[in-house]
Every structure is written in structure tokens, then in C-alpha cells.
Amino acid sequence: MANLFPTGQIVSVIINSGNVFVGTFLGFRHHDDDDVQEIQYFFIQLTTAVGPYVIGEIIALNSALVESIGPVTA
């Protein structure tokens, strides 16, 4: 997953609730715990507002909720 998108790439992320988040890919983080399966979070800075989130806000998306992620091209 680490090399899917370069930092700074504009991406569109669709989660299983149907919400679509568009923003600048900032990176990812793994969470490892002996009792919990590895969870990966994608961090993006929004370039469009979604629900309670505003443009410029940095959000973390749990990879288990992601249905689709891809680059946004002009």
C-alpha cells in the first residue's frame, strides 16, 4: 500500500457508506497491536467539503472502510 500514491497526489476515496472524499494524499499509518489485526489509515487533506468536514481539514480513513481509491486526473 505504501507505494500506491505519492505524497501530494490528489485522490478520490469512496467508503462503504457511499461517502466520497477528495483530497491531497498525505500518507498512511499502520496500527499494530498483539490483540488487534493490523489497521491502516489513509490521511488526506480535503479539497472538497464532505458532511461535517470542510475544505483543508485533514482526515484519517480506516482502510477497512475503503471501497475504492484512485487518483484524480484533470
Secondary structure, 3 states (H helix, E strand, C coil): CCCCCCCCCEEEEEECCCCEEEEEEEEEEEEEECCEEEEEEEEEEECCCECCECCCCEEEEEHHHEEEEEECCC
